[in-house]
């Protein structure tokens, strides 16, 4: 083992433990994490209310919902790198202040255009907040055991915001106007701005180099068209505009990568991808986000259109698997003190694969119980990966690149979320269309065309037909959609089994308690320039 590797292992064992200030600071960081995550979903139930008030067009309504996540994905890489240069606390507080202002503007919007602009500002501000929080947590907790627990708390805050968003929105809309779903973020932002300066360190890279404006433009030209094209093709099928946007984003990405290789101080240090732990963690994040999003969409449609639950009932039912995942997140770090991460992650993925196989046991008349049990197993099985992969990925990033590394992790996850609908949800829809076709021969042409499109439209068309004919169509549509759920569940299980193999290979060198590498598999820094797995703290 080389001297450099000896020092890396020694640092892993002697890093100072965080005290009360860091743990209170983590609580402060949990506020913007929860709020940014909640804003992804808090508006879902509010769309009918704001539509009645502001009367947006169909296109404007889509942009009101989508532009927030769209701009977060687009600006993550740029904001993460800016945080490395100007200071992550500085960027977090600036982004938090902008988030609060944009929330107030969105709440009191008087036109669709004003609301879209406010949601756009919320997205840019959220992109400043997310990598700053993850990078700060990594820097504040240099003891590996404490870092693992702290990142589990961070993920719990994010999961909590995503889970509670629709419920919080529903309660607020029961008693207040639609703008209240935005104002709920303001008190948390105020607390961040009051306590953040005294509790959070202003970490930044010691020699960050000059920011390259051309790289910033190229990164936006890569991610924004790519995400837009991906989402539109997933939503509407083949169209020239989104396809051109997707291709132009890929072309800009090629130019962006070539430029980063030539720069002394790149916007995105491509050498990070040469680290096996970092690149493997990104792969796990990407694939699980893709599979999870696509299957979750099909599950919500199944619960409502096949088992007959209302949207609120389906949402409440899915809270339970999310809560189980949160419990799993918090329980994983103590287990990782005794069991190697490779075993925990791979074992969890195999459990999740078994959960997806349970999808194949559901039928159109069995009620929601089978899918509910399957989702509980899936979320529990995914928890070790969610809890440990942030720790492994960020531990493989040099301290001066923490903001950039955090932004890569979150951008990859966002891309996986977008691709999930384009792949797994599309697969389920294709199986549905193929299976429902045999029941459409005797239907009026307009009802048959509607039934081919989706199960939602099939059920709506069945309601307009004579009772017997409508009942037959509804039964056929539910059987066909359930067949799609079966196929998607089996394919998802195969993907997760493959990820379990990847996790065993990629993380087999990581020890159980410290996150460091075993001596036998350490890389020689002279032959492998990729960063080592244990960064030191920056002040």
Secondary structure as GFF3:
##gff-version 3
##sequence-region A 1 539
A	DSSP	alpha_helix	3	14	.	.	.	ID=ss1
A	DSSP	alpha_helix	20	41	.	.	.	ID=ss2
A	DSSP	three_ten_helix	44	46	.	.	.	ID=ss3
A	DSSP	alpha_helix	47	54	.	.	.	ID=ss4
A	DSSP	alpha_helix	58	86	.	.	.	ID=ss5
A	DSSP	alpha_helix	88	107	.	.	.	ID=ss6
A	DSSP	alpha_helix	112	140	.	.	.	ID=ss7
A	DSSP	alpha_helix	144	175	.	.	.	ID=ss8
A	DSSP	alpha_helix	180	183	.	.	.	ID=ss9
A	DSSP	alpha_helix	186	199	.	.	.	ID=ss10
A	DSSP	alpha_helix	213	236	.	.	.	ID=ss11
A	DSSP	alpha_helix	240	262	.	.	.	ID=ss12
A	DSSP	three_ten_helix	270	274	.	.	.	ID=ss13
A	DSSP	alpha_helix	276	301	.	.	.	ID=ss14
A	DSSP	pi_helix	302	306	.	.	.	ID=ss15
A	DSSP	alpha_helix	311	336	.	.	.	ID=ss16
A	DSSP	alpha_helix	341	358	.	.	.	ID=ss17
A	DSSP	three_ten_helix	359	361	.	.	.	ID=ss18
A	DSSP	alpha_helix	369	395	.	.	.	ID=ss19
A	DSSP	three_ten_helix	399	401	.	.	.	ID=ss20
A	DSSP	alpha_helix	402	420	.	.	.	ID=ss21
A	DSSP	pi_helix	421	425	.	.	.	ID=ss22
A	DSSP	alpha_helix	426	436	.	.	.	ID=ss23
A	DSSP	three_ten_helix	437	439	.	.	.	ID=ss24
A	DSSP	alpha_helix	445	453	.	.	.	ID=ss25
A	DSSP	alpha_helix	455	462	.	.	.	ID=ss26
A	DSSP	alpha_helix	467	506	.	.	.	ID=ss27
A	DSSP	three_ten_helix	519	521	.	.	.	ID=ss28
###
